[in-house]
Amino acid sequence: MMKGFSIAFFGSSLVSSYWNGAATYYRGLIRALHERGHRVTFFEPDAYDRQQHRDMEDPHWAKVVVYPATEEGVFRSLEAAMGADIVVKASGVGVFDELLEKEVLSLKTADNQVVFWDVDAPATLERISHNPDDPFRSLIPGYDLILTYGGGDPIVAGYGSFGARECIPVYNALDPDTHHPVPSDRRFCADLAFLGNRLPDREKRVEEFFLRTAASLPHKRFLLAGSGWDDKQRPRNVDYLGHLGTASHNAFNCSPLAVLNISRESMAKNGFSPATRVFEAAGAGTCIITDSWLGIEQFFEPGKEILVAGSGEEVADILERLTPREASMVGLHAFARVRAEHTYAHRARQVEAIFMEEESSMGSCAGGAA
């Protein structure tokens, strides 16, 4: 049996999903890596009130180090990460990102791997494309590997154009132990529900695919959940729930007739970027209606395992004719597909193989130099 890797992971937060959409992704992958014998220390800053809005205790499957959101805190954490087989700097830590992106490269040795894991690659590439002086641009070739939350060929090519040695998408997935079917909860009963934080490149699409749909179907009930929508004007048939902790996601997914997925503008533009909540909802056996994006058929079969709409008008048309029986069948097909192909156990095996191949490549290079 292979020896497990020790992994030092710098990310936004593992223990809080508060204004932190990557939490589920981190949890699923890191837990699955732990189950395969790897040891992960997750370094996260005490910032944005996330520690005050924890939705889980420190897990047994990772060591969590919460450091002060100061330069001194960053450098102490970097010192603690020395000696790890793999050092990961995730995008969007939110505190001293530029400093971390530079300094993790100082931990590079002949025996380890330093990886940049981009959980918002479309935004990163757009940012550095428009700013030749962005400090991250010159650092990209220094990383052994770029992993991304999604994006497909456009993202791989984009990173390649900036000198990345290798760029590989590691898609979202399902953790069946945390997201699964549960009895419906009357708090979340509705015809259509949407869960997502209010972000600049998502808001217009929410207006188009969700709010406009609700306004056109005043006889149906809609649920909106996520942070930041408090002052957003909504039709009268839209109930707003505010921030919804991960512990309530299963009931939220299992109670309405259907749930809606709305991609952020940058994700939809690049395609091949299914949101974490698509897999969570599929794992709950839910009927999912999604906005249209390139590559969806790689994950679910449109019309059978997921329903696809190109506009708010099409969402309304689908909802008008959708029966409980049809919704149930779509949900059952999605459930079968996600369990068979898209769990974090599948993704962890992929990541493990990537790290092993990289380690083997490093060994070959070292042997050749000798």
Secondary structure in CASP SS format (residue, H / E / C, confidence):
PFRMAT SS
TARGET T0000
AUTHOR 0000-0000-0000
METHOD secondary structure of the structure
MODEL  1
M C 1.00
M C 1.00
K C 1.00
G C 1.00
F C 1.00
S E 1.00
I E 1.00
A E 1.00
F E 1.00
F E 1.00
G C 1.00
S C 1.00
S C 1.00
L C 1.00
V C 1.00
S C 1.00
S C 1.00
Y C 1.00
W C 1.00
N C 1.00
G C 1.00
A C 1.00
A H 1.00
T H 1.00
Y H 1.00
Y H 1.00
R H 1.00
G H 1.00
L H 1.00
I H 1.00
R H 1.00
A H 1.00
L H 1.00
H H 1.00
E H 1.00
R C 1.00
G C 1.00
H C 1.00
R E 1.00
V E 1.00
T E 1.00
F E 1.00
F E 1.00
E E 1.00
P E 1.00
D E 1.00
A C 1.00
Y C 1.00
D C 1.00
R C 1.00
Q H 1.00
Q H 1.00
H H 1.00
R C 1.00
D C 1.00
M C 1.00
E C 1.00
D C 1.00
P C 1.00
H C 1.00
W C 1.00
A C 1.00
K E 1.00
V E 1.00
V E 1.00
V E 1.00
Y E 1.00
P E 1.00
A C 1.00
T C 1.00
E H 1.00
E H 1.00
G H 1.00
V H 1.00
F H 1.00
R H 1.00
S H 1.00
L H 1.00
E H 1.00
A H 1.00
A H 1.00
M C 1.00
G C 1.00
A C 1.00
D C 1.00
I E 1.00
V E 1.00
V E 1.00
K E 1.00
A E 1.00
S C 1.00
G C 1.00
V C 1.00
G C 1.00
V C 1.00
F C 1.00
D H 1.00
E H 1.00
L H 1.00
L H 1.00
E H 1.00
K H 1.00
E H 1.00
V H 1.00
L H 1.00
S H 1.00
L H 1.00
K C 1.00
T C 1.00
A C 1.00
D C 1.00
N C 1.00
Q E 1.00
V E 1.00
V E 1.00
F E 1.00
W E 1.00
D E 1.00
V C 1.00
D C 1.00
A H 1.00
P H 1.00
A H 1.00
T H 1.00
L H 1.00
E H 1.00
R H 1.00
I H 1.00
S H 1.00
H H 1.00
N C 1.00
P C 1.00
D C 1.00
D C 1.00
P H 1.00
F H 1.00
R H 1.00
S H 1.00
L H 1.00
I H 1.00
P H 1.00
G H 1.00
Y C 1.00
D C 1.00
L E 1.00
I E 1.00
L E 1.00
T E 1.00
Y C 1.00
G C 1.00
G C 1.00
G H 1.00
D H 1.00
P H 1.00
I H 1.00
V H 1.00
A H 1.00
G H 1.00
Y H 1.00
G H 1.00
S H 1.00
F C 1.00
G C 1.00
A C 1.00
R C 1.00
E C 1.00
C E 1.00
I E 1.00
P E 1.00
V C 1.00
Y C 1.00
N C 1.00
A C 1.00
L E 1.00
D C 1.00
P C 1.00
D C 1.00
T C 1.00
H C 1.00
H C 1.00
P C 1.00
V C 1.00
P C 1.00
S C 1.00
D C 1.00
R H 1.00
R H 1.00
F H 1.00
C C 1.00
A C 1.00
D C 1.00
L E 1.00
A E 1.00
F E 1.00
L E 1.00
G C 1.00
N C 1.00
R C 1.00
L C 1.00
P H 1.00
D H 1.00
R H 1.00
E H 1.00
K H 1.00
R H 1.00
V H 1.00
E H 1.00
E H 1.00
F H 1.00
F H 1.00
L H 1.00
R H 1.00
T H 1.00
A H 1.00
A H 1.00
S H 1.00
L C 1.00
P C 1.00
H C 1.00
K C 1.00
R C 1.00
F E 1.00
L E 1.00
L E 1.00
A E 1.00
G C 1.00
S C 1.00
G C 1.00
W C 1.00
D C 1.00
D C 1.00
K C 1.00
Q C 1.00
R C 1.00
P C 1.00
R C 1.00
N C 1.00
V E 1.00
D E 1.00
Y E 1.00
L C 1.00
G C 1.00
H C 1.00
L C 1.00
G C 1.00
T H 1.00
A H 1.00
S H 1.00
H H 1.00
N H 1.00
A H 1.00
F H 1.00
N H 1.00
C H 1.00
S C 1.00
P C 1.00
L C 1.00
A E 1.00
V E 1.00
L E 1.00
N E 1.00
I C 1.00
S C 1.00
R C 1.00
E H 1.00
S H 1.00
M H 1.00
A H 1.00
K H 1.00
N H 1.00
G C 1.00
F C 1.00
S C 1.00
P C 1.00
A C 1.00
T H 1.00
R H 1.00
V H 1.00
F H 1.00
E H 1.00
A H 1.00
A H 1.00
G H 1.00
A C 1.00
G C 1.00
T C 1.00
C C 1.00
I E 1.00
I E 1.00
T E 1.00
D E 1.00
S C 1.00
W C 1.00
L C 1.00
G C 1.00
I H 1.00
E H 1.00
Q H 1.00
F C 1.00
F C 1.00
E C 1.00
P E 1.00
G C 1.00
K C 1.00
E C 1.00
I E 1.00
L E 1.00
V E 1.00
A E 1.00
G C 1.00
S C 1.00
G H 1.00
E H 1.00
E H 1.00
V H 1.00
A H 1.00
D H 1.00
I H 1.00
L H 1.00
E H 1.00
R H 1.00
L C 1.00
T C 1.00
P H 1.00
R H 1.00
E H 1.00
A H 1.00
S H 1.00
M H 1.00
V H 1.00
G H 1.00
L H 1.00
H H 1.00
A H 1.00
F H 1.00
A H 1.00
R H 1.00
V H 1.00
R H 1.00
A H 1.00
E H 1.00
H C 1.00
T E 1.00
Y H 1.00
A H 1.00
H H 1.00
R H 1.00
A H 1.00
R H 1.00
Q H 1.00
V H 1.00
E H 1.00
A H 1.00
I H 1.00
F H 1.00
M H 1.00
E H 1.00
E H 1.00
E H 1.00
S H 1.00
S H 1.00
M H 1.00
G H 1.00
S H 1.00
C H 1.00
A H 1.00
G H 1.00
G H 1.00
A H 1.00
A C 1.00
END
